[in-house]
């Protein structure tokens, strides 16, 4: 009965629906719209060809014919090439030195320089990776021609130029779309923040039936995450192959683990506006320290222990993504689940007792005021 009453209370307040249901759906569509394109194409590049030979022109032509790039400008000095990159006219520069073709024919060491703007890591890494493949292919082709010019038959020259073959198989995101990686984690952070923004003011207004409120708000937040994931799959075409049910249950466990910290925040901040402001500040630090954008094993051990003790996102954000994207069995995350449950229980105990103590203190203050009156 208490659960039903809390569900009715939840839907009677339009702000709850806006914050905890419509909010994540809106942010999913908004952020997802940025990643509508599957490929990062038409990267502007600037070319400095100091050789102007048939070989250098052939290299430039390969880049012109590649969908990944377009030549935005041509420079006549290295300073102008760098200026084009600094001015965001281009994200990559190709520098071909003078006598490049002559050195190749004499089999002297020569090189093509790639100048990459890594201020945007997505563009920079994509530009470098594709350019390296193009130049490696051209390099092999030139070696084959040199060997054939020496009288070596085509098959032998091919085998000599290409010492070994390799094959690659890209799992889970063969298109390198990036959105399949970033979106599941970002949406979970949105749900985390909006849950705290709705749940904490709710328990500050009505300090009874905290358990029922926790179940209702956590369930709705988890269902909202699943709805967002469905939008990602069927509207934004992210290839989710895993179980939405398992993702729902994992998110539910994660959101419940936030109840204890939520009560502690309610104790620390008496004003609901300050609570909302503080919880919104948590999004970036909790996301950046959760091992999602930077490997956990590269984080200093002491700092990692602190992160694991003060916030539970580190136990959930990568597993939820892997469940959806990689269809990873939940049993793989047994250790994370145990840590998540332990975190939730410990902080729920701490938060609940502090919250109740604050509630009793407030009641005592009110009684004293009434006696004074």
CORMOZI-V863091 format. One record per residue. RES is the residue in one small letter. PSI is psi in whole degrees, 0 to 359 (* if undefined). D_LAST is the distance of its C-alpha to the last C-alpha in Angstrom with 1 decimal. Layout:
BEGIN
RES_PSI_D_LAST + RES_PSI_D_LAST
END
This chain:
BEGIN
x_319_38.3 + x_321_35.6 + x_317_38.2 + x_317_39.0 + x_320_35.4 + x_324_35.1 + x_317_38.4 + x_315_37.3 + x_320_34.0 + x_310_36.2 + x_348_38.6 + x_342_36.0 + x_108_34.9 + x_329_37.9 + x_327_36.8 + x_317_37.5 + x_318_41.0 + x_314_41.6 + x_311_40.5 + x_345_41.9 + x_301_44.9 + x_326_46.2 + x_303_45.3 + x_323_47.7 + x_318_50.3 + x_314_50.3 + x_328_50.5 + x_313_53.3 + x_320_55.3 + x_307_54.5 + x_323_55.5 + x_329_58.3 + x_331_59.8 + x_327_60.4 + x_28_62.6 + x_323_64.5 + x_134_67.8 + x_330_69.1 + x_150_71.2 + x_95_70.7 + x_175_73.8 + x_44_75.2 + x_122_74.1 + x_134_75.4 + x_156_77.8 + x_141_80.0 + x_135_83.5 + x_101_85.6 + x_99_89.2 + x_353_91.3 + x_318_94.2 + x_47_94.7 + x_175_97.1 + x_324_97.7 + x_315_95.5 + x_321_92.6 + x_325_92.8 + x_320_92.9 + x_313_89.7 + x_323_87.9 + x_323_89.2 + x_321_87.7 + x_322_84.3 + x_324_84.9 + x_357_85.8 + x_130_82.8 + x_340_79.8 + x_335_77.4 + x_160_78.4 + x_143_79.5 + x_111_81.1 + x_334_78.9 + x_165_81.1 + x_133_84.1 + x_154_84.0 + x_7_86.9 + x_158_85.3 + x_326_82.8 + x_318_80.5 + x_327_80.4 + x_312_79.7 + x_323_76.8 + x_321_75.6 + x_322_75.6 + x_316_73.5 + x_327_71.0 + x_9_70.7 + x_20_69.9 + x_334_73.2 + x_155_74.1 + x_351_72.6 + x_143_75.8 + x_142_79.0 + x_120_82.5 + x_117_84.8 + x_116_88.5 + x_165_90.4 + x_147_93.8 + x_23_96.9 + x_311_94.7 + x_320_97.5 + x_317_100.3 + x_322_98.4 + x_315_98.0 + x_327_101.7 + x_0_102.5 + x_35_100.0 + x_155_98.2 + x_130_94.5 + x_164_92.4 + x_153_89.0 + x_128_86.8 + x_135_83.4 + x_122_80.2 + x_113_77.4 + x_136_74.1 + x_106_70.8 + x_15_68.3 + x_332_65.2 + x_104_64.8 + x_327_65.6 + x_311_66.2 + x_314_68.8 + x_311_70.2 + x_321_70.8 + x_316_72.2 + x_316_74.6 + x_316_75.8 + x_311_76.4 + x_320_78.4 + x_321_80.3 + x_321_81.3 + x_317_82.7 + x_312_84.7 + x_325_86.2 + x_320_87.0 + x_316_88.9 + x_317_90.8 + x_315_91.5 + x_319_93.1 + x_319_95.1 + x_319_96.5 + x_320_97.5 + x_316_99.3 + x_320_101.3 + x_316_102.2 + x_321_103.5 + x_325_105.4 + x_337_107.0 + x_4_108.3 + x_5_110.2 + x_136_107.7 + x_155_107.6 + x_317_104.4 + x_315_103.2 + x_319_103.7 + x_325_102.0 + x_316_99.1 + x_324_98.7 + x_321_99.0 + x_328_96.5 + x_88_94.0 + x_319_94.1 + x_154_91.7 + x_153_89.8 + x_151_86.2 + x_144_84.1 + x_146_80.4 + x_112_78.2 + x_121_74.7 + x_144_72.3 + x_329_69.3 + x_68_69.5 + x_338_73.2 + x_354_72.4 + x_48_70.1 + x_336_67.6 + x_323_64.7 + x_328_62.3 + x_337_62.8 + x_313_61.6 + x_326_58.6 + x_315_57.1 + x_322_56.0 + x_318_54.1 + x_318_52.6 + x_324_51.3 + x_323_49.7 + x_320_47.8 + x_313_46.7 + x_318_45.5 + x_309_43.7 + x_318_41.8 + x_330_40.9 + x_312_39.8 + x_322_37.3 + x_334_36.2 + x_318_35.5 + x_315_34.4 + x_312_31.8 + x_328_29.7 + x_318_30.1 + x_339_28.6 + x_326_25.8 + x_318_24.9 + x_102_25.5 + x_12_25.4 + x_161_26.9 + x_46_30.7 + x_322_31.7 + x_314_35.1 + x_319_35.9 + x_319_34.8 + x_315_37.1 + x_314_40.0 + x_308_39.6 + x_322_39.2 + x_318_41.9 + x_314_44.3 + x_319_43.9 + x_319_44.3 + x_320_47.4 + x_323_48.9 + x_320_48.4 + x_318_50.3 + x_320_53.1 + x_320_53.2 + x_319_53.4 + x_324_56.2 + x_322_58.1 + x_318_57.9 + x_322_59.3 + x_312_62.2 + x_342_63.1 + x_316_62.2 + x_1_62.8 + x_36_65.5 + x_133_64.3 + x_81_66.3 + x_121_63.8 + x_352_65.9 + x_182_63.2 + x_124_61.0 + x_332_58.0 + x_313_56.6 + x_321_56.8 + x_318_55.2 + x_313_52.3 + x_320_51.8 + x_317_51.9 + x_321_49.5 + x_316_47.1 + x_319_47.3 + x_312_46.6 + x_320_43.6 + x_327_42.1 + x_346_42.5 + x_351_40.2 + x_315_37.2 + x_307_36.4 + x_328_36.7 + x_317_34.7 + x_324_31.7 + x_319_32.1 + x_322_32.1 + x_327_28.9 + x_320_27.3 + x_327_28.8 + x_118_27.8 + x_337_24.3 + x_130_25.7 + x_327_28.2 + x_317_30.4 + x_325_30.9 + x_313_31.7 + x_317_34.4 + x_318_35.8 + x_315_36.1 + x_325_37.7 + x_332_40.2 + x_342_41.2 + x_340_42.2 + x_307_45.1 + x_309_47.8 + x_322_47.3 + x_324_47.0 + x_316_50.1 + x_337_52.2 + x_7_51.6 + x_7_52.1 + x_21_55.9 + x_316_56.6 + x_348_58.0 + x_132_59.1 + x_138_60.6 + x_320_58.5 + x_354_61.4 + x_1_61.5 + x_136_58.0 + x_140_57.6 + x_314_56.8 + x_315_53.8 + x_323_52.2 + x_320_53.1 + x_320_51.2 + x_315_48.1 + x_315_48.4 + x_332_48.8 + x_331_45.8 + x_345_43.3 + x_138_44.3 + x_358_46.3 + x_329_48.2 + x_336_51.2 + x_355_51.7 + x_324_51.8 + x_315_53.0 + x_317_56.7 + x_319_57.0 + x_317_55.7 + x_314_58.2 + x_327_61.0 + x_317_60.3 + x_313_60.6 + x_316_63.3 + x_355_65.5 + x_39_64.7 + x_134_64.1 + x_141_63.6 + x_331_60.0 + x_336_61.5 + x_332_62.3 + x_26_58.6 + x_316_57.8 + x_317_56.7 + x_321_54.4 + x_317_52.9 + x_316_52.3 + x_322_50.6 + x_317_48.5 + x_316_47.3 + x_315_46.7 + x_312_44.7 + x_317_42.6 + x_315_41.9 + x_311_41.0 + x_332_38.7 + x_320_37.1 + x_312_36.3 + x_310_34.9 + x_318_33.0 + x_316_31.6 + x_319_30.3 + x_321_28.7 + x_316_27.2 + x_323_25.7 + x_317_24.4 + x_321_22.7 + x_316_21.3 + x_323_20.0 + x_318_18.5 + x_320_16.6 + x_321_15.4 + x_320_14.3 + x_320_12.5 + x_320_10.6 + x_318_9.9 + x_320_8.6 + x_319_6.2 + x_320_5.1 + x_322_5.4 + x_320_3.8 + x_*_0.0
END
